[in-house]
Amino acid sequence: MTGDRALPGGDERERVSKWEARNFPTVKDNWEKAQKIADYELLTFAALLSLYAPNSGFTPNDNADQIKFIQDNWDDNDIDATVAKIVGSDIFLENFETVVPGFTAKAAEYVKDIRTLGMDKALEKFLEAHK
């Protein structure tokens, strides 16, 4: 266990890279085939960013450069710009916004909900909107 809390599943390293390798292909495929944003996958991305944000109560055990970039560029007063900067950075192999237009705005919306409502309430809101 690292920090105050640990993620389920044991191995906490490389979560950011794993998200890109495992989840982003679903987002990309959904966009290419149906021009739809894969909301459930974007929620997981927003949750990961929120978890890695400064003062989240969690100490990530991940790529140090990625963690530093996320935390150094985090601004709770401007989540839209924060998410845009992270999404457009070179910590990912692809620019998610270029590949999936609207990715950044939707991810930022979910990050705001998680940061303001808390994960439980943000998840309730998300599930209610996706009935």
Sequence and secondary structure as in RCSB ss.txt:
>XXXX:A:sequence
MTGDRALPGGDERERVSKWEARNFPTVKDNWEKAQKIADYELLTFAALLSLYAPNSGFTPNDNADQIKFIQDNWD
DNDIDATVAKIVGSDIFLENFETVVPGFTAKAAEYVKDIRTLGMDKALEKFLEAHK
>XXXX:A:secstr
  SS   TTS  TTHHHHHHHHTHHHHHHHHHHHS   HHHHHHHHHHHHHHSTTSS    S HHHHHHHHHT  
TT HHHHHHHHHTSTTSSS HHHHSTTHHHHHHHHHHHHHHH HHHHHHHHHHHT 
